[in-house]
Amino acid sequence: MVNLLEALNLPHIDEDLARVEGALRRAVTAEDPFLTEVAGHLVHAGGKRLRPALVLATALTAVPHVTDDVVQGGVSVELVHLGSLYHDDVMDEAEVRRGVQSVNARWGNLVAILAGDFLLARASEIAAGLGTEVAALLAATIGRLCEGQIGELQTAYNVERTEEAYLQAIAGKTAMLMSTACRVGALVAQLPRPEVEALTSLGRSFGMVFQIVDDILDIVETEEVLGKPSGHDMVEGVYTLPVIRALALATSGGDLRALLGRPLDAPEREKARAIVRASGGVEAAAGVARRFADEAVAHGRGVDGAETLGELGHRLIDSLPVEAS
Ligand code: GRG
């Protein structure tokens, strides 16, 4: 998989992300040492820091150097992301996240939920320091994440899940925060309104690509490459775009429909993955992702210095082990 931070090709990315890292660690420090440990757990575990990098990248289209406000913008979006991961892992009963034991597995659901709330509170506090518009944006983003996740829950194990329902769910659960990251960078760097809007749309389109690619990888990649069991979405009843496309095809749809609609054991999961891989559904999903990547390029053309950022979705699709159809 392509390294997106490298693909952004920012001149001082290591130094700038080191500043984000310092501020992030300070932001998750609580008065209580136990809460500090729990809230810092996934921060210390790593993660790509893609969303703060998007804040930096959009801001750097307007300003020559990353300011402290841009750093704080990056911290606030990463904190929302972290808070959502804490809650998501409770919902999924996940054991592992970012290569370490998940917070819920280590300390239980109650602690994980409260620590997730704490991260969201810190995100809100930091956003408020960046102005009313950023504060309102972060609040609206948290709401959209919840809506996206609820949409996904409502269609769990539903073999009639529509492509529209899928796209709406991922727009909320993933693309909104990528879009917000780009908007925060643009707002804090005080770009003119048309550029703010173009970068917001760019982030949204890129976020759609990011999630579709993630959903494709769950079907096509091995557990070793993913660092988690593949086919997990189907096991959990989350029928993503390659599956929705395979279900719609006459050749694969019937066999797949007979398997899905309920939890799967390991042999059933492998059978379902094989059907989807052979169906052409993966290539069709990559084709949809490519259209969102094209949209991102078009939005990037509206902003001087955003060409590389606009191309990021294409870099991701190029790294897939399948061709788009
Ligand atoms: C309370 C904010 C809040 C949300 C509640 C649980 C929930 C609603 C939403 C979950 C949304 C979710 C987990 C979406 C998936 C997002 C995603 C693509 C995660 C993986 O992102 P990466 O690959 O992860 O950037 P790293 O670990 O590298 O940061």
Residues whose N, C-alpha, C, O or C-beta is under 5 A from the ligand:
A	BS01	GRG	G47 K48 R49 L50 V80 G83 S84 L85 H87 D88 I142 L145 C146 Q149 K173 T174
